[in-house]
């Protein structure tokens, strides 16, 4: 699992998460630029080792999602419903290690727990979220669609700002 702690420190220190600022942080941290969204001035997908990062939204404020662990859902398994539950359990078992890594890392002392729902309406199988320097940092397990893998993600966004895609859907 790729450690994104250094990136989280840099992102939390930004006054506002803008596409160009986030792209500069990822580039400086050695992430490989991927696909460029023609609607933005910055590269929106990034890769380092087995991890992926996406800059979501077209500004001015964006959200960054790091996928640090993922497992594909294979349709040829005898009982996909049973297997998907096993994947959820496996991903949820990885979450405490990721949370411990973040809490003991360079950003750990600045992470503030909150009783507030910091998911911004997103649906997570399991998650832990904090506030830090006007930002939300969330580590969670998600599965967006049956065709997509089960993922362990770290999300960073400005506190109090949701990110919408071009059709008005919340990301």
C-alpha positions in Angstrom: 0.0 0.0 0.0 1.5 3.4 -1.0 1.9 5.8 1.8 0.4 9.2 0.9 1.2 10.9 4.2 3.7 13.4 2.6 1.1 14.4 0.0 -1.5 14.9 2.6 0.8 17.3 4.5 1.4 19.4 1.3 -2.3 19.3 0.4 -3.5 20.3 3.9 -1.1 23.3 3.8 -2.7 24.7 0.6 -5.0 27.7 1.2 -7.5 26.1 -1.3 -7.4 22.8 -3.2 -7.3 24.0 -6.8 -6.6 21.7 -9.7 -3.2 23.3 -10.6 -2.1 23.4 -7.0 -3.0 19.7 -6.4 -1.3 18.7 -9.7 1.8 20.5 -8.7 1.9 18.6 -5.4 1.4 15.3 -7.1 4.0 16.0 -9.7 6.6 17.1 -7.1 5.9 13.9 -5.1 6.8 11.7 -8.1 3.3 10.7 -9.3 3.1 9.9 -13.0 0.6 12.1 -14.9 -2.0 10.2 -16.7 -5.1 11.2 -18.6 -5.8 14.9 -19.1 -9.4 16.0 -18.9 -9.9 18.4 -21.9 -12.2 20.5 -19.7 -9.4 21.3 -17.3 -6.0 23.0 -17.5 -4.5 20.2 -15.3 -4.0 16.5 -15.5 -6.8 14.8 -13.5 -5.5 11.2 -13.2 -2.2 10.2 -11.6 -0.4 6.9 -10.8 2.4 5.8 -8.5 3.2 2.1 -8.2 -0.1 0.4 -7.6 -1.9 3.5 -6.3 -4.0 6.0 -8.3 -4.9 9.6 -7.6 -7.8 11.6 -9.2 -8.4 15.3 -9.0 -12.1 15.6 -9.1 -14.1 18.7 -10.0 -13.3 21.6 -12.3 -12.8 24.3 -9.7 -12.2 26.5 -8.3 -12.2 24.0 -5.4 -11.4 20.3 -6.2 -11.3 17.1 -4.3 -8.4 14.6 -4.4 -9.0 10.9 -4.1 -6.1 8.4 -3.6 -6.8 4.8 -4.2 -4.2 3.0 -2.2 -5.6 -0.5 -2.3 -8.1 -2.2 -4.7 -9.4 -5.6 -5.6 -11.4 -6.4 -8.6 -14.8 -8.1 -8.5 -14.6 -11.1 -10.8 -17.9 -12.2 -12.4 -16.8 -15.7 -13.0 -16.6 -16.6 -9.3 -19.3 -19.1 -8.3 -21.1 -16.8 -5.9 -20.3 -13.1 -6.5 -22.5 -12.0 -3.6 -20.6 -14.1 -1.1 -17.3 -13.1 -2.6 -18.1 -9.4 -2.5 -18.9 -9.6 1.2 -15.4 -11.2 1.6 -13.9 -8.3 -0.4 -15.7 -5.8 1.8 -14.4 -7.6 4.9 -10.9 -7.8 3.6 -10.9 -4.0 2.7 -12.4 -3.1 6.1 -9.7 -5.2 7.8 -7.1 -3.1 5.9 -8.7 0.2 7.0 -7.3 0.3 10.6 -3.8 -0.1 9.3 -4.2 2.8 6.9 -5.8 4.9 9.7 -2.9 4.1 12.0 -0.4 5.0 9.3 -2.1 8.4 8.8 -2.4 9.1 12.6 1.2 8.2 13.2 2.6 10.0 10.1 3.7 13.6 9.7 0.1 14.8 9.6 -1.0 12.8 12.6 -0.6 15.5 15.3 -2.8 17.9 13.2 -5.7 15.5 12.6 -8.8 16.5 14.5 -11.5 13.9 15.1 -15.0 15.1 14.7 -18.5 13.8 15.6 -19.7 15.5 12.5 -20.5 13.5 9.3 -17.6 14.4 7.1 -18.5 12.1 4.2 -20.2 15.0 2.3 -23.0 12.5 1.4 -20.7 9.9 -0.2 -21.5 6.2 0.7 -18.7 4.3 2.3 -18.7 0.8 3.6 -16.5 1.9 6.5 -14.5 5.1 7.0 -12.7 7.3 9.4 -12.5 11.1 8.9 -10.7 14.1 10.4 -10.6 17.8 10.0 -7.2 19.5 9.5 -6.4 23.1 8.5 -9.7 23.8 6.9 -9.7 20.5 5.0 -11.3 17.1 5.4 -9.1 14.0 5.3 -11.1 10.8 5.0 -9.9 7.2 4.8 -12.5 4.7 3.7 -13.7 1.6 1.9 -15.9 2.1 -1.1 -17.5 0.2 -3.9 -19.1 2.6 -6.4 -20.4 0.1 -9.0 -20.5 -3.6 -9.6 -18.1 -3.2 -12.5 -15.5 -1.3 -10.3 -13.1 -2.7 -7.7 -13.6 -2.5 -4.0 -11.2 0.3 -3.0 -9.5 1.7 0.1 -9.2 5.4 -0.5 -8.0 8.6 1.1 -9.9 11.7 0.2 -8.9 15.3 0.7 -11.2 18.2 0.2 -11.7 21.7 1.5 -14.1 21.6 4.5 -17.6 22.7 3.7 -17.3 22.5 0.0 -18.7 19.6 -2.0 -17.4 18.9 -5.5 -19.8 18.6 -8.4 -19.1 17.1 -11.8 -20.2 18.8 -15.0 -23.7 17.3 -14.8 -24.3 18.7 -11.2 -23.7 15.3 -9.5 -21.8 15.3 -6.3 -18.5 13.5 -6.5 
